[in-house]
Amino acid sequence: MAKQAAYDASAIQALKGLEPVRRMPGMYTHTIHPLHIVQEAIDNAIDEALAGYGKQIRVTVRKDGSFEVEDEGRGIPVDIHPVEKIPAVEMAFTMLHAGGKFAKSGEGIYHISGGLHGVGVAVSNALSKRLEVTVYREGRRNSISFEGGELKEKLRGEKSAEPRRTGTVVRMWPDPKYFDSPNVPLGELEHLVRSKAYLLPGLTTILDIEGREEKRWKYERGMAQYFETMLAGRELAAPLFSGEKFYDEKAAAEFSEIEAGEGAAWAIGWVTEGETFADSHVNLIPTRSGGTHEAGFRSGVFDAVSAFMDARGLAPKGVKLIADDVWARACFTLSARIVRTQFHGQTKEKLTTRHAAKLLELCVKDAFDLWLSQHPEHSKRIVELAIEQAMNRLAKGKKVERKKSSGIATLPGKLVDCASGDVTRNELFLVEGDSAGGSAKEARDKESQAILPLRGKVLNTMSKDSRTVLANKELQAIATAIGVDPHGPDDNPDLSGLRYGKVVLMTDADVDGGHIQALLLTFFFMHCPKLVAAGHVYVAQPPLFKIEVPAQGKGKPARRVYALDDDELEDTLEQLKKEKVKPDSWEISRFKGLGEMSPEQLWETTMNPDTRRLVRMQFDPARLQAVRETFELLMDSGEAEGRRNWMREHWRTVEADI
């Protein structure tokens, strides 16, 4: 047996520069293919256009495997940084968390931008074999290059042959060793480049793939013109509803959370047949997984349709319309602008900024209320489509009888079931303990949300077979409630008995809750993989902090704000200071567990579909073996030594409660 190294100060590593990115690329970007590191450069170019600098952006795909992004912005600064004593452009590409978008709103160069963390193009550089930057500004042409993330050729400047030209050109050669596939999906890249043009009317975007005909887009009428392209001749059931609303300083002052410049532009239409499409963006960044802005938009549109139906008595007896009925045949594109953006992960595919839901609902509801009243005949057609979807949903629910038992097993006695027969709507919350279960029972929507309290920590099923799993009472109760028997990756389980469209793990935000969550995720990955692959398993994200803010004169009553973690708490307090709330006048509470929340608080923060944050458990089938190896490393009882080594290597990113 090899001699174990001494665990002393010398065992603690501090990764420098871009080494953390090269060691753990999956923490900073997608590793399926290099599209996201190219997108980082595109997003920087778009931020310049969004700020009013430049009318054209060109993206070139070269035959040598490189990608080039060229803008007409101000050009990345090239002067020497007063603290770091190196050119600012070198900082941007070689230092994590170095950028021009950290300043608090109103104080910085960018008021609204997609960039947030200052790691974007530094990640692009870290994961490229070579990266070259050319900056045009102040009549000079400046160039700098990197290899493997490290400086290769220092910044050089010369008099530009085009003295009036400004902007930045970034050319990168992604390193294939960091990605499952070295090829960027050109269809996705084209959609990305084209979307920037319709989101920013008047901007020209160009995609030049060497060996193919150049493509360029410019949408003077923005989203409406884009809709015509996407529909490809199909007719809408009612005229397109498009509009925009952005808050100026006077209007924003009425709402404590909303800042000047925030708002949205949108276009929505309903089709009677064929495929639908949905594109949402925040600060021109595509949010493929939606988020709080999309939830608020959907809620505002649904509320307006419901109010129109109630006012005219259009709802048939016995039919309760839900949001999915209204949205089933809807196509939409949405572009939100948010000052204080928060995303789930560096790839920015899902917005989690809490106030965005309220912002978008305010933006769209009144506007759509007015549109519906001004177009009564067309509005009735939209309502008819929604009612048709509701009738189909109810008919389907009647045909598929909800099973109250699985084989000879009866439903668990602790299960508090829901009333709806629509599996696609129904949700099962697996709750830690009877205390949280009691609050959840009161907070839930009895129509579609069921609660199953769990007792203590469930069995670690990493190395267990299905027979052992079913012998455990807690896991047997979970399987019976869900209606799907434990199975392996090569089995073909019967999912027709599935009783809930979403299975949500809802545990405390402490170390014990994290452990229970890890044990449950292991159970689902190892013994219900087809349930995970179908996208039915989610993890709730309850807030850790509650901030009670006192009243502030007329028009600003006392309010309660929640923060997911320490970073969000810090951002929230900075925002309160900006709103001129008296320092230390607020009261901060840390939730020890879900049981401490009142039913109203639990509903508002963790269970309400319009305001909660859920993370879906999912994995790429192509990386299934790698995922399994990670589970084994972290959860297998025989991998204690491997876990110790892993923690030594990744100590900076491991959170431990000691």
TIZA-384890 format. One record per residue (C-alpha): x, y, z; residue in three letters. Coordinates in steps of 0.2 Angstrom, whole numbers, padded with zeros to 4 digits, always signed. Layout:
N
XYZALA;...
//
This chain:
658
+0000+0000+0000MET;+0007+0017-0005ALA;+0012+0028+0009LYS;-0001+0042+0012GLN;+0005+0060+0010ALA;+0005+0070+0025ALA;-0011+0082+0027TYR;-0003+0098+0032ASP;-0002+0116+0025ALA;+0008+0109+0010SER;-0007+0099+0005ALA;-0018+0115+0002ILE;-0017+0121-0016GLN;-0022+0138-0022ALA;-0026+0138-0040LEU;-0020+0153-0049LYS;-0025+0163-0065GLY;-0036+0152-0076LEU;-0031+0135-0069GLU;-0048+0133-0060PRO;-0056+0134-0077VAL;-0044+0121-0085ARG;-0046+0109-0071ARG;-0065+0110-0070MET;-0072+0117-0086PRO;-0089+0111-0083GLY;-0091+0123-0069MET;-0089+0138-0081TYR;-0096+0132-0097THR;-0105+0119-0107HIS;-0092+0105-0111THR;-0103+0096-0124ILE;-0097+0108-0138HIS;-0088+0125-0139PRO;-0103+0135-0143LEU;-0104+0144-0127HIS;-0086+0150-0126ILE;-0090+0158-0144VAL;-0106+0165-0137GLN;-0096+0174-0123GLU;-0087+0185-0136ALA;-0104+0188-0145ILE;-0112+0193-0129ASP;-0099+0206-0126ASN;-0101+0213-0144ALA;-0120+0214-0141ILE;-0118+0223-0124ASP;-0108+0237-0134GLU;-0123+0238-0147ALA;-0135+0238-0132LEU;-0126+0253-0125ALA;-0128+0262-0142GLY;-0111+0258-0149TYR;-0110+0250-0167GLY;-0123+0245-0180LYS;-0115+0229-0185GLN;-0108+0213-0178ILE;-0099+0199-0189ARG;-0096+0181-0184VAL;-0085+0171-0195THR;-0082+0152-0194VAL;-0065+0148-0202ARG;-0060+0132-0210LYS;-0045+0131-0198ASP;-0057+0128-0184GLY;-0057+0146-0177SER;-0071+0158-0174PHE;-0070+0176-0175GLU;-0082+0189-0168VAL;-0080+0207-0174GLU;-0090+0222-0167ASP;-0090+0241-0169GLU;-0090+0245-0151GLY;-0079+0257-0141ARG;-0065+0244-0141GLY;-0059+0235-0125ILE;-0048+0247-0115PRO;-0029+0245-0118VAL;-0022+0257-0106ASP;-0013+0251-0090ILE;-0024+0246-0075HIS;-0019+0257-0060PRO;-0019+0243-0048VAL;-0014+0227-0058GLU;-0001+0237-0068LYS;-0005+0227-0084ILE;-0016+0232-0099PRO;-0034+0231-0096ALA;-0037+0220-0111VAL;-0025+0207-0104GLU;-0034+0207-0087MET;-0051+0204-0096ALA;-0044+0188-0104PHE;-0033+0181-0091THR;-0041+0185-0074MET;-0057+0178-0067LEU;-0069+0191-0061HIS;-0061+0205-0070ALA;-0073+0215-0080GLY;-0083+0232-0083GLY;-0100+0226-0077LYS;-0098+0224-0058PHE;-0102+0242-0054ALA;-0119+0245-0045LYS;-0132+0251-0057SER;-0131+0270-0061GLY;-0112+0270-0057GLU;-0105+0259-0071GLY;-0100+0260-0089ILE;-0115+0247-0093TYR;-0132+0251-0086HIS;-0139+0235-0093ILE;-0129+0221-0100SER;-0129+0202-0102GLY;-0111+0200-0094GLY;-0112+0199-0075LEU;-0098+0188-0067HIS;-0083+0194-0076GLY;-0077+0177-0081VAL;-0084+0176-0099GLY;-0070+0179-0111VAL;-0057+0173-0098ALA;-0066+0156-0099VAL;-0065+0157-0118SER;-0047+0160-0117ASN;-0043+0147-0105ALA;-0052+0133-0115LEU;-0044+0139-0132SER;-0028+0133-0140LYS;-0025+0150-0146ARG;-0034+0167-0144LEU;-0030+0183-0153GLU;-0038+0200-0149VAL;-0037+0216-0160THR;-0043+0232-0153VAL;-0047+0248-0163TYR;-0048+0264-0153ARG;-0042+0282-0153GLU;-0034+0280-0170GLY;-0023+0265-0166ARG;-0023+0246-0169ARG;-0019+0236-0154ASN;-0016+0217-0154SER;-0012+0204-0141ILE;-0012+0185-0141SER;-0013+0170-0129PHE;-0010+0151-0130GLU;-0017+0139-0118GLY;-0024+0154-0109GLY;-0007+0161-0105GLU;+0000+0177-0113LEU;+0010+0173-0129LYS;+0012+0190-0137GLU;+0012+0206-0127LYS;+0000+0220-0132LEU;+0007+0230-0147ARG;+0000+0246-0154GLY;+0002+0255-0170GLU;-0006+0269-0180LYS;-0022+0262-0188SER;-0024+0262-0207ALA;-0043+0266-0202GLU;-0041+0280-0190PRO;-0060+0282-0187ARG;-0063+0263-0184ARG;-0067+0257-0167THR;-0071+0240-0160GLY;-0064+0223-0155THR;-0060+0208-0165VAL;-0059+0191-0155VAL;-0052+0176-0164ARG;-0052+0159-0155MET;-0047+0141-0158TRP;-0056+0131-0145PRO;-0046+0116-0138ASP;-0055+0100-0142PRO;-0048+0091-0126LYS;-0060+0101-0115TYR;-0076+0096-0125PHE;-0085+0080-0129ASP;-0086+0086-0147SER;-0075+0099-0156PRO;-0089+0104-0168ASN;-0100+0119-0164VAL;-0118+0116-0170PRO;-0120+0128-0184LEU;-0139+0128-0183GLY;-0139+0134-0165GLU;-0125+0147-0169LEU;-0136+0154-0184GLU;-0151+0155-0173HIS;-0141+0164-0160LEU;-0133+0177-0172VAL;-0150+0180-0181ARG;-0159+0182-0164SER;-0148+0197-0160LYS;-0154+0206-0175ALA;-0173+0205-0171TYR;-0170+0209-0153LEU;-0161+0225-0157LEU;-0170+0233-0172PRO;-0158+0242-0184GLY;-0143+0231-0179LEU;-0136+0220-0193THR;-0129+0203-0189THR;-0118+0193-0201ILE;-0114+0175-0201LEU;-0099+0171-0212ASP;-0095+0152-0214ILE;-0080+0150-0225GLU;-0085+0140-0240GLY;-0103+0145-0239ARG;-0114+0160-0244GLU;-0113+0174-0231GLU;-0129+0177-0221LYS;-0135+0193-0214ARG;-0150+0199-0205TRP;-0157+0216-0201LYS;-0175+0218-0194TYR;-0181+0236-0194GLU;-0198+0231-0187ARG;-0190+0219-0174GLY;-0200+0205-0167MET;-0215+0207-0178ALA;-0204+0205-0194GLN;-0196+0190-0185TYR;-0213+0182-0182PHE;-0217+0183-0201GLU;-0202+0174-0205THR;-0205+0160-0192MET;-0223+0157-0197LEU;-0217+0154-0214ALA;-0235+0158-0222GLY;-0245+0151-0208ARG;-0260+0162-0202GLU;-0263+0167-0184LEU;-0279+0164-0176ALA;-0279+0183-0171ALA;-0268+0198-0175PRO;-0251+0198-0167LEU;-0250+0206-0150PHE;-0234+0215-0149SER;-0228+0229-0138GLY;-0215+0235-0125GLU;-0214+0244-0109LYS;-0199+0251-0100PHE;-0199+0261-0084TYR;-0192+0278-0083ASP;-0185+0285-0066GLU;-0202+0293-0062LYS;-0212+0276-0065ALA;-0199+0265-0057ALA;-0200+0276-0041ALA;-0217+0269-0038GLU;-0210+0251-0036PHE;-0196+0248-0024SER;-0188+0233-0034GLU;-0189+0240-0051ILE;-0175+0251-0058GLU;-0176+0264-0072ALA;-0172+0256-0089GLY;-0180+0239-0084GLU;-0194+0232-0094GLY;-0198+0221-0109ALA;-0203+0220-0127ALA;-0213+0206-0133TRP;-0224+0198-0147ALA;-0236+0184-0145ILE;-0248+0175-0157GLY;-0259+0160-0157TRP;-0259+0147-0171VAL;-0273+0134-0174THR;-0261+0120-0180GLU;-0243+0116-0183GLY;-0228+0118-0171GLU;-0227+0132-0159THR;-0211+0142-0154PHE;-0205+0151-0139ALA;-0190+0162-0137ASP;-0186+0172-0122SER;-0171+0183-0118HIS;-0163+0194-0105VAL;-0152+0208-0110ASN;-0151+0199-0127LEU;-0145+0183-0119ILE;-0155+0168-0124PRO;-0163+0160-0109THR;-0167+0143-0116ARG;-0174+0136-0099SER;-0185+0151-0096GLY;-0185+0159-0078GLY;-0193+0171-0068THR;-0196+0184-0082HIS;-0205+0171-0093GLU;-0215+0165-0078ALA;-0221+0183-0075GLY;-0225+0186-0093PHE;-0235+0170-0094ARG;-0244+0175-0078SER;-0248+0192-0084GLY;-0255+0185-0101VAL;-0266+0172-0092PHE;-0273+0184-0079ASP;-0278+0196-0093ALA;-0287+0182-0103VAL;-0295+0175-0087SER;-0302+0193-0083ALA;-0308+0195-0101PHE;-0318+0178-0099MET;-0325+0183-0082ASP;-0331+0200-0088ALA;-0340+0192-0103ARG;-0346+0176-0095GLY;-0337+0166-0108LEU;-0331+0151-0097ALA;-0342+0135-0099PRO;-0349+0127-0084LYS;-0338+0114-0076GLY;-0322+0120-0085VAL;-0308+0128-0075LYS;-0295+0136-0086LEU;-0277+0134-0082ILE;-0262+0143-0089ALA;-0256+0129-0100ASP;-0273+0130-0109ASP;-0270+0148-0114VAL;-0252+0144-0119TRP;-0254+0128-0128ALA;-0256+0136-0145ARG;-0246+0152-0142ALA;-0230+0157-0150CYS;-0220+0171-0143PHE;-0204+0180-0142THR;-0199+0190-0126LEU;-0185+0202-0123SER;-0183+0208-0105ALA;-0170+0221-0099ARG;-0165+0219-0081ILE;-0152+0229-0072VAL;-0148+0216-0058ARG;-0148+0200-0067THR;-0145+0183-0058GLN;-0144+0167-0068PHE;-0144+0149-0063HIS;-0126+0145-0068GLY;-0113+0154-0079GLN;-0121+0148-0095THR;-0136+0160-0091LYS;-0149+0148-0098GLU;-0162+0152-0084LYS;-0165+0169-0075LEU;-0168+0168-0056THR;-0169+0187-0053THR;-0184+0187-0041ARG;-0192+0204-0045HIS;-0192+0200-0064ALA;-0208+0190-0062ALA;-0217+0205-0055LYS;-0209+0217-0067LEU;-0215+0207-0082LEU;-0232+0204-0075GLU;-0234+0223-0073LEU;-0227+0226-0091CYS;-0239+0214-0100VAL;-0255+0212-0090LYS;-0262+0230-0092ASP;-0256+0231-0110ALA;-0265+0215-0114PHE;-0281+0219-0105ASP;-0282+0234-0116LEU;-0278+0225-0132TRP;-0292+0211-0128LEU;-0305+0225-0125SER;-0300+0234-0141GLN;-0301+0218-0151HIS;-0316+0208-0144PRO;-0319+0197-0159GLU;-0301+0192-0160HIS;-0300+0190-0141SER;-0315+0178-0142LYS;-0305+0167-0154ARG;-0290+0166-0142ILE;-0302+0161-0128VAL;-0310+0148-0139GLU;-0293+0140-0143LEU;-0290+0140-0124ALA;-0306+0132-0120ILE;-0303+0119-0133GLU;-0287+0114-0125GLN;-0295+0113-0108ALA;-0309+0102-0115MET;-0295+0091-0123ASN;-0286+0090-0106ARG;-0301+0086-0096LEU;-0306+0072-0108ALA;-0289+0065-0108LYS;-0289+0065-0089GLY;-0305+0055-0089LYS;-0299+0042-0100LYS;-0283+0039-0089VAL;-0289+0033-0072GLU;-0277+0039-0059ARG;-0271+0023-0050LYS;-0274+0023-0031LYS;-0263+0008-0030SER;-0247-0001-0037SER;-0250-0019-0038GLY;-0255-0025-0021ILE;-0247-0010-0012ALA;-0259+0004-0006THR;-0254+0022-0006LEU;-0243+0027+0009PRO;-0253+0033+0024GLY;-0243+0049+0026LYS;-0246+0054+0008LEU;-0257+0070+0007VAL;-0263+0068-0011ASP;-0270+0081-0023CYS;-0287+0081-0031ALA;-0283+0084-0050SER;-0283+0069-0062GLY;-0271+0078-0074ASP;-0254+0070-0072VAL;-0245+0083-0082THR;-0251+0097-0069ARG;-0249+0086-0053ASN;-0233+0088-0042GLU;-0227+0078-0028LEU;-0216+0086-0015PHE;-0204+0075-0005LEU;-0203+0085+0012VAL;-0190+0083+0025GLU;-0199+0079+0042GLY;-0216+0081+0049ASP;-0213+0100+0054SER;-0210+0105+0036ALA;-0223+0093+0030GLY;-0236+0102+0041GLY;-0232+0119+0033SER;-0232+0112+0016ALA;-0249+0104+0018LYS;-0256+0121+0022GLU;-0246+0130+0009ALA;-0250+0119-0006ARG;-0262+0120-0020ASP;-0274+0106-0015LYS;-0279+0104-0033GLU;-0262+0099-0040SER;-0249+0098-0026GLN;-0247+0082-0015ALA;-0235+0081+0000ILE;-0226+0065+0006LEU;-0216+0069+0022PRO;-0200+0058+0025LEU;-0193+0052+0041ARG;-0175+0055+0044GLY;-0162+0051+0031LYS;-0166+0038+0018VAL;-0155+0023+0013LEU;-0140+0026+0003ASN;-0144+0016-0012THR;-0128+0018-0022MET;-0123-0001-0021SER;-0140-0008-0017LYS;-0151-0019-0028ASP;-0170-0016-0031SER;-0175-0029-0019ARG;-0165-0020-0005THR;-0172-0004-0010VAL;-0190-0010-0009LEU;-0187-0017+0008ALA;-0184+0000+0014ASN;-0200+0008+0020LYS;-0197+0026+0016GLU;-0191+0022-0002LEU;-0205+0010-0004GLN;-0217+0024+0000ALA;-0209+0035-0012ILE;-0210+0022-0026ALA;-0228+0018-0022THR;-0233+0036-0021ALA;-0225+0040-0038ILE;-0232+0025-0046GLY;-0216+0019-0054VAL;-0206+0004-0048ASP;-0187+0004-0046PRO;-0178+0000-0061HIS;-0161+0000-0069GLY;-0154+0009-0084PRO;-0156-0006-0096ASP;-0174-0009-0090ASP;-0190-0004-0099ASN;-0201+0001-0084PRO;-0220+0005-0086ASP;-0221+0023-0084LEU;-0240+0023-0088SER;-0244+0022-0069GLY;-0234+0039-0066LEU;-0245+0049-0055ARG;-0236+0066-0055TYR;-0228+0076-0069GLY;-0216+0083-0056LYS;-0207+0075-0042VAL;-0199+0089-0031VAL;-0186+0086-0018LEU;-0189+0100-0004MET;-0176+0099+0010THR;-0169+0112+0022ASP;-0155+0123+0016ALA;-0142+0116+0029ASP;-0130+0101+0029VAL;-0143+0088+0034ASP;-0155+0094+0021GLY;-0141+0093+0008GLY;-0137+0076+0014HIS;-0155+0070+0012ILE;-0155+0078-0005GLN;-0140+0069-0011ALA;-0147+0052-0005LEU;-0163+0055-0014LEU;-0154+0060-0030LEU;-0144+0045-0029THR;-0160+0034-0027PHE;-0168+0042-0042PHE;-0152+0041-0053PHE;-0148+0023-0048MET;-0165+0016-0047HIS;-0177+0027-0057CYS;-0166+0033-0071PRO;-0180+0033-0084LYS;-0190+0045-0073LEU;-0175+0057-0073VAL;-0172+0055-0091ALA;-0190+0060-0095ALA;-0187+0076-0084GLY;-0199+0072-0070HIS;-0187+0075-0055VAL;-0184+0092-0048TYR;-0175+0100-0033VAL;-0183+0115-0024ALA;-0172+0130-0020GLN;-0179+0138-0004PRO;-0172+0154+0002PRO;-0159+0155+0016LEU;-0163+0173+0022PHE;-0178+0184+0025LYS;-0176+0203+0026ILE;-0190+0213+0034GLU;-0189+0230+0027VAL;-0198+0244+0036PRO;-0210+0257+0028ALA;-0202+0272+0020GLN;-0214+0286+0020GLY;-0229+0288+0009LYS;-0231+0275-0005GLY;-0218+0263+0001LYS;-0225+0251+0014PRO;-0216+0238+0024ALA;-0211+0223+0014ARG;-0203+0206+0015ARG;-0188+0201+0004VAL;-0180+0184+0002TYR;-0162+0179-0002ALA;-0157+0162-0009LEU;-0139+0163-0002ASP;-0126+0174+0005ASP;-0122+0182-0012ASP;-0140+0186-0015GLU;-0141+0193+0002LEU;-0127+0205-0001GLU;-0135+0211-0018ASP;-0151+0214-0009THR;-0143+0224+0005LEU;-0134+0234-0008GLU;-0150+0238-0017GLN;-0159+0243-0001LEU;-0145+0255+0002LYS;-0147+0262-0015LYS;-0165+0264-0011GLU;-0160+0275+0003LYS;-0167+0263+0016VAL;-0159+0268+0033LYS;-0144+0256+0036PRO;-0148+0243+0049ASP;-0166+0247+0050SER;-0170+0231+0041TRP;-0171+0214+0051GLU;-0162+0199+0044ILE;-0167+0181+0049SER;-0159+0165+0043ARG;-0171+0150+0041PHE;-0165+0135+0050LYS;-0177+0124+0041GLY;-0193+0124+0030LEU;-0203+0121+0046GLY;-0199+0138+0052GLU;-0208+0146+0037MET;-0226+0150+0039SER;-0237+0142+0025PRO;-0239+0159+0017GLU;-0220+0161+0016GLN;-0217+0143+0010LEU;-0230+0145-0004TRP;-0223+0162-0009GLU;-0204+0157-0010THR;-0204+0138-0014THR;-0221+0131-0020MET;-0229+0144-0030ASN;-0226+0140-0049PRO;-0225+0158-0053ASP;-0212+0164-0040THR;-0202+0148-0035ARG;-0185+0142-0041ARG;-0184+0124-0046LEU;-0169+0115-0054VAL;-0172+0100-0065ARG;-0162+0084-0062MET;-0155+0080-0080GLN;-0140+0072-0088PHE;-0133+0071-0106ASP;-0135+0052-0111PRO;-0118+0054-0120ALA;-0110+0057-0103ARG;-0120+0044-0093LEU;-0104+0034-0089GLN;-0095+0050-0082ALA;-0110+0055-0072VAL;-0111+0037-0064ARG;-0093+0038-0060GLU;-0096+0054-0051THR;-0110+0047-0041PHE;-0099+0032-0036GLU;-0085+0043-0031LEU;-0096+0054-0020LEU;-0108+0041-0013MET;-0101+0023-0014ASP;-0095+0017+0004SER;-0080+0010-0004GLY;-0074+0026-0011GLU;-0069+0035+0005ALA;-0050+0037-0001GLU;-0056+0043-0018GLY;-0067+0056-0009ARG;-0053+0063+0002ARG;-0042+0065-0014ASN;-0056+0073-0023TRP;-0059+0086-0009MET;-0040+0090-0008ARG;-0040+0094-0026GLU;-0057+0103-0026HIS;-0056+0111-0009TRP;-0060+0128-0016ARG;-0076+0123-0023THR;-0082+0111-0009VAL;-0093+0118+0005GLU;-0092+0109+0021ALA;-0101+0112+0037ASP;-0088+0108+0051ILE;
//
